[in-house]
């Protein structure tokens, strides 16, 4: 089998699957059970000043029969005493020396506060620190979490304060509730971060009860925005990981977080630049046991590809990700309907007719049988028909050779600018 071990900025673990800082890592009992199940590492539920939580903390969105497509929480950092957490961290690391035990930290943006908690936490033998600059609810109202994480100067300054005293690798966890996550990622690097992790949860309101008009969830009739996570956020998280991975001034390892539920999700994040991944919602939904399928699936995938180490796939797709202006304008695909597979449900026809380019015709053959056919000369290759089709293999997206050489928008504009005085046909 392939080597699944990873090294993220000096933090080693036997596989790339870590538990994210969240309810599943709230106690030594839970983390130790997770390690027994096979998890490679865990980021302890965020430590800081004592807090009080509210009752009725979670909510979920189900979609098309799938429960927990999206998950929301208004829970804060740990409500357990720091001394108790530190004792359990020590015991857990002693029992599982080969697993990565990382402490998530959040304190007021004051130098002495960061120095104090870093020294106390490192004394119990953690492998690394994760600075929580991402939590969007509750703590942000107190100037911590995403309130700090949305300000690059504060990210850089607080990272620097931690690095002044830290003896273990420092990971900075970033908030997605910002226009450009690379700004804060770069600030973390400038502050001395050894790695970055993303994404934390997204500001959200899960819903409103149509009978009571209360928010979901509500606390005695009142609600507040919470953090959104789960499978629904995966595309957002994957984009942010990719944007940071391809940024020339963000040259530290990335721990990928956001909607990861399977080994396939993990591979996608690693191909787009993550050295390892963190999982939360899937564990809250299905339990620690999902790690068995994740490890088995990843092993099979790497073996089938002939890849010796999981670290060999990190970042292999980053060079394929660019700005829109770098895409080939002359590349063309069209839809082709396989009539022997098509069930004539007309979903593709309706979608194309109502929401795309009206290039699917409903026809009748010589036997009076109805069938659908794409007018390829009018098809723009938007993929909509293949997306809505309920039958695998009924619609293929086929590449059509272009009569023109590849040309991006940026190249086209440069050509037009440079040849503006010449009679040149730029296509």
C-alpha positions in Angstrom: 0.0 0.0 0.0 1.0 3.6 -0.5 2.6 5.7 2.2 -0.3 7.9 3.6 1.9 9.8 6.1 2.2 13.5 5.8 4.4 16.3 7.1 2.6 19.6 7.4 5.2 22.3 8.3 6.9 19.8 10.6 3.8 18.3 12.1 3.8 14.6 11.2 0.8 12.2 11.1 0.3 8.7 9.8 -2.4 9.8 7.4 -3.7 13.1 6.1 -7.1 12.9 7.9 -7.4 15.2 10.9 -10.4 16.1 13.0 -11.1 19.9 12.8 -11.4 22.0 15.9 -15.0 21.5 16.7 -17.4 19.5 19.0 -15.8 16.1 18.0 -12.5 17.3 19.6 -14.0 18.7 22.7 -12.4 16.2 25.1 -9.7 13.7 25.6 -12.3 10.9 25.6 -13.4 11.9 22.1 -10.0 12.5 20.6 -8.6 9.2 21.9 -11.6 7.3 20.5 -11.0 9.0 17.2 -7.4 7.9 17.2 -8.4 4.4 18.1 -10.6 4.5 15.0 -7.7 5.5 12.8 -7.7 9.3 12.5 -4.2 10.7 11.9 -4.5 13.9 13.9 -6.9 16.2 15.7 -7.1 20.0 16.3 -8.4 20.4 19.8 -11.6 22.4 20.3 -10.5 26.0 20.6 -8.9 27.0 24.0 -9.2 30.4 25.5 -10.8 32.4 28.3 -13.8 30.6 29.9 -17.1 31.2 28.1 -20.8 30.4 28.4 -22.7 28.6 25.6 -26.4 28.7 24.9 -28.8 25.9 24.5 -30.2 25.0 21.0 -27.0 25.5 19.1 -27.2 23.5 15.8 -29.3 23.5 12.7 -29.1 21.7 9.3 -30.3 22.0 5.8 -31.4 18.8 4.0 -31.7 18.7 0.2 -33.3 16.2 -2.1 -33.4 13.5 0.4 -29.8 14.1 1.7 -29.7 15.0 5.4 -27.2 17.5 6.6 -26.3 19.0 3.2 -25.4 22.1 5.2 -24.8 22.6 8.9 -25.0 25.6 11.1 -23.8 26.2 14.6 -23.8 29.1 17.1 -21.6 27.2 19.6 -18.5 29.1 20.9 -15.1 27.8 21.9 -14.6 25.3 24.7 -16.6 25.8 27.8 -14.4 23.5 29.8 -11.6 24.9 32.1 -8.2 25.3 30.5 -6.5 23.2 33.1 -8.8 20.2 32.4 -8.2 20.5 28.6 -4.4 20.7 29.1 -4.4 17.6 31.3 -6.4 15.7 28.7 -4.1 16.9 25.8 -1.1 15.7 27.8 -2.7 12.3 28.4 -3.8 11.9 24.8 -0.4 12.8 23.3 1.3 10.4 25.7 -1.0 7.6 24.7 -0.8 8.3 21.0 2.7 9.7 20.3 2.4 9.1 16.6 -0.7 11.2 16.1 -0.8 14.9 15.4 -2.2 16.8 18.4 -2.7 20.5 17.6 -4.2 23.0 19.9 -6.6 25.6 18.6 -6.2 29.0 20.4 -8.3 32.1 20.6 -7.6 35.0 23.0 -8.0 38.8 22.9 -5.7 40.5 20.4 -3.1 41.4 23.1 0.5 40.4 23.0 0.7 39.2 26.6 -2.5 37.1 26.3 -1.0 35.2 23.3 2.3 34.7 25.0 0.7 33.4 28.1 -1.6 30.8 26.5 1.1 29.6 24.0 3.5 28.8 26.8 0.9 27.0 28.9 -0.3 24.9 26.0 3.1 24.0 24.6 4.1 22.8 28.1 1.8 19.8 27.7 3.5 18.5 24.5 1.3 19.6 21.6 2.7 19.1 18.1 1.5 22.5 16.9 -0.8 25.5 17.4 -3.7 26.7 15.2 -4.7 30.3 15.7 -8.4 30.6 15.3 -9.0 33.8 13.3 -12.0 32.4 11.6 -15.0 31.8 14.0 -17.7 34.2 12.7 -20.2 34.2 15.6 -20.2 35.1 19.3 -16.4 35.5 19.8 -16.2 37.9 16.9 -18.5 40.2 18.8 -15.8 40.4 21.4 -13.1 41.3 18.9 -11.7 37.8 18.4 -12.2 35.1 15.8 -13.2 36.5 12.4 -13.2 40.1 13.8 -9.4 39.7 13.9 -9.3 37.5 10.9 -10.9 40.0 8.5 -8.1 42.6 9.2 -4.8 41.6 7.6 -2.8 43.9 9.9 -4.3 42.1 13.0 -3.6 38.7 11.4 0.0 39.6 10.8 0.5 41.2 14.2 -1.0 38.4 16.3 0.8 35.7 14.3 4.0 37.6 14.9 3.3 37.7 18.7 2.7 34.0 18.8 5.9 33.3 16.8 7.9 35.3 19.3 7.4 32.6 21.9 6.2 29.5 20.1 8.4 26.4 19.9 6.1 24.4 17.7 4.8 25.0 14.2 2.1 27.7 14.0 -1.0 27.3 11.7 -3.2 30.3 11.1 -6.9 29.4 10.5 -8.5 31.9 8.1 -12.1 33.1 7.8 -13.9 32.9 4.5 -16.0 35.9 5.4 -13.8 38.2 3.5 -13.6 39.5 -0.1 -10.2 38.0 -0.8 -8.8 35.3 1.5 -5.3 35.6 -0.1 -4.9 39.0 1.6 -5.2 37.5 5.1 -3.2 34.4 4.0 -0.4 36.6 2.9 -0.6 38.6 6.1 -0.3 35.4 8.1 2.8 34.4 6.1 4.3 37.9 6.7 3.7 37.4 10.4 5.7 34.2 10.3 3.0 31.5 10.0 4.4 28.0 9.3 1.1 27.0 7.7 -2.4 28.2 7.1 -5.7 26.3 7.3 -9.0 27.1 5.6 -11.9 27.6 5.7 -13.6 28.3 8.9 -17.4 28.5 8.8 -19.4 31.0 6.7 -21.8 33.5 8.2 -25.3 32.2 7.9 -28.9 32.0 9.0 -30.3 28.6 8.5 -34.0 29.4 8.2 -37.2 30.7 9.7 -40.0 28.6 11.1 -43.1 29.4 9.0 -45.5 28.6 11.9 -43.7 30.4 14.8 -41.6 32.9 12.7 -38.7 32.0 14.9 -35.2 31.7 13.4 -33.7 28.3 13.1 -32.2 27.6 15.6 -33.6 30.0 18.2 -32.8 30.6 21.8 -36.0 31.5 23.7 -37.4 33.1 20.6 -34.3 35.0 19.4 -31.6 33.9 16.9 -28.2 35.0 15.8 -26.1 34.3 12.8 -24.0 31.2 13.0 -21.2 29.4 11.1 -22.2 27.3 8.0 -20.3 24.2 7.0 -20.9 20.7 5.6 -20.9 19.4 2.0 -22.6 22.5 0.7 -19.5 24.7 1.4 -17.0 22.4 -0.3 -16.8 24.3 -3.6 -16.2 27.6 -1.7 -13.5 26.0 0.4 -11.8 24.3 -2.6 -11.6 27.6 -4.5 -10.0 29.4 -1.5 -7.5 26.7 -1.0 -6.6 26.8 -4.7 -6.3 30.6 -4.8 -3.9 30.5 -1.9 -1.9 27.6 -3.3 -1.3 29.4 -6.6 -0.5 32.7 -5.0 3.3 33.5 -5.5 3.7 35.0 -2.1 1.8 32.3 -0.1 4.5 29.7 0.1 3.5 27.7 3.2 1.6 24.4 3.5 -2.2 24.4 3.6 -4.5 22.4 5.8 -7.8 22.1 3.8 -11.1 22.3 5.6 -14.7 22.6 4.3 -17.3 20.0 3.4 -14.8 17.1 3.3 -16.9 13.9 3.7 -14.9 11.2 1.8 -11.5 10.2 0.5 -12.5 11.7 -2.9 -13.0 15.1 -1.3 -9.7 14.8 0.4 -7.9 14.0 -2.9 -9.5 17.0 -4.6 -8.2 19.3 -1.8 -4.8 17.8 -1.9 -4.6 18.1 -5.7 -5.5 21.8 -5.3 -2.6 22.3 -2.8 -3.6 21.1 0.6 -1.0 19.0 2.4 -3.7 17.4 4.6 -7.4 17.9 5.4 -9.6 18.4 8.5 -13.0 17.0 8.9 -15.9 18.0 11.2 -19.5 17.8 9.8 -19.2 14.4 8.3 -18.1 13.0 11.7 -20.9 14.8 13.5 -23.3 13.1 11.0 -21.8 9.6 10.8 -19.3 9.3 13.6 -15.6 8.5 13.8 -16.0 5.3 11.9 -16.0 7.0 8.5 -12.2 7.1 8.7 -12.1 3.4 7.7 -13.6 4.1 4.3 -11.5 7.2 3.9 -8.2 5.4 4.5 -9.2 2.4 2.4 -10.4 4.5 -0.5 -7.3 6.7 -0.5 -5.1 3.6 -0.4 -6.9 2.0 -3.4 -6.8 5.3 -5.4 -3.1 5.7 -4.9 -2.4 2.1 -5.7 -4.4 2.2 -8.9 -2.5 5.4 -9.9 0.8 3.8 -9.1 1.6 6.6 -6.6 3.9 5.6 -3.8 3.2 8.5 -1.3 0.1 10.7 -0.8 2.5 13.6 -0.5 3.2 13.1 -4.2 -0.3 14.4 -5.2 -0.1 17.6 -3.3 -0.6 20.6 -5.6 -0.6 18.6 -8.8 -3.7 20.4 -10.2 -2.7 23.9 -9.1 -1.1 24.8 -12.4 -4.4 23.9 -14.1 -6.3 26.7 -12.2 -6.1 30.3 -13.5 -8.0 33.5 -14.0 -10.8 33.6 -16.5 -8.6 35.7 -18.8 -6.2 32.7 -19.1 -8.8 30.3 -20.6 -8.7 29.3 -24.3 -11.5 31.1 -26.2 -11.2 28.8 -29.1 -11.7 25.6 -27.1 -15.1 24.1 -27.9 -17.2 21.3 -26.6 -20.8 20.3 -27.6 -23.5 18.1 -26.2 -24.4 14.8 -27.8 -27.4 12.8 -26.8 -27.1 9.1 -26.9 -30.6 8.0 -28.1 -30.1 4.4 -27.0 -29.6 5.5 -23.4 -31.9 8.6 -23.3 -35.3 8.0 -21.7 -36.9 11.1 -23.3 -37.7 12.8 -20.1 -37.2 16.1 -21.8 -35.3 17.6 -18.8 -32.4 18.6 -21.1 -34.8 20.1 -23.6 -36.7 22.2 -21.0 -33.5 23.5 -19.4 -31.9 24.4 -22.8 -35.1 26.0 -24.1 -35.9 28.0 -20.9 -32.5 28.7 -19.5 -29.8 28.3 -22.1 -29.4 28.5 -25.9 -32.4 26.7 -27.4 -30.3 24.2 -29.4 -32.0 20.9 -28.6 -34.7 19.8 -31.1 -37.5 17.3 -30.4 -37.7 15.1 -33.5 -39.5 12.0 -34.7 -37.9 9.2 -36.7 -39.4 7.2 -39.5 -41.0 4.8 -37.1 -42.8 7.6 -35.3 -40.5 7.4 -32.2 -39.6 10.7 -30.6 -36.0 11.6 -29.9 -33.9 14.5 -29.0 -30.9 15.9 -30.9 -28.5 18.8 -30.3 -27.9 21.3 -33.1 -24.1 21.3 -32.6 -23.6 24.5 -34.6 -25.7 26.4 -32.1 -24.5 24.6 -28.9 -22.1 26.7 -26.7 -21.0 23.7 -24.5 -22.5 25.1 -21.3 -22.9 21.6 -19.8 -26.4 22.4 -18.5 -28.2 19.6 -20.3 -25.7 17.0 -19.0 -26.0 18.4 -15.5 -29.8 18.1 -15.3 -30.0 14.7 -17.1 -31.0 12.0 -14.6 -29.4 9.1 -16.6 -25.7 8.5 -16.6 -24.2 8.2 -20.1 -27.3 9.7 -21.9 -25.4 13.0 -22.7 -21.7 13.3 -23.5 -19.8 16.6 -23.7 -17.6 16.1 -26.8 -14.6 18.2 -27.7 -14.8 19.7 -31.3 -11.5 20.4 -33.0 -11.1 24.2 -33.6 -10.1 25.8 -36.8 -8.2 28.4 -34.8 -5.1 28.1 -32.6 -5.6 28.4 -28.9 -6.0 32.1 -27.7 -6.9 33.4 -24.3 -8.8 36.7 -23.7 -5.6 38.2 -22.4 -3.7 37.2 -25.5 -6.5 38.5 -27.7 -6.5 41.9 -26.0 -2.7 42.1 -26.2 -2.9 41.2 -29.9 -5.6 43.8 -30.6 -3.7 46.4 -28.7 -0.4 45.6 -30.4 -1.8 45.3 -33.9 -4.5 48.0 -33.7 -3.0 49.9 -36.7 -2.8 46.7 -38.8 -5.6 45.0 -40.7 -5.4 41.7 -38.8 -8.3 39.3 -38.0 -8.0 38.3 -34.4 -10.2 35.4 -33.5 
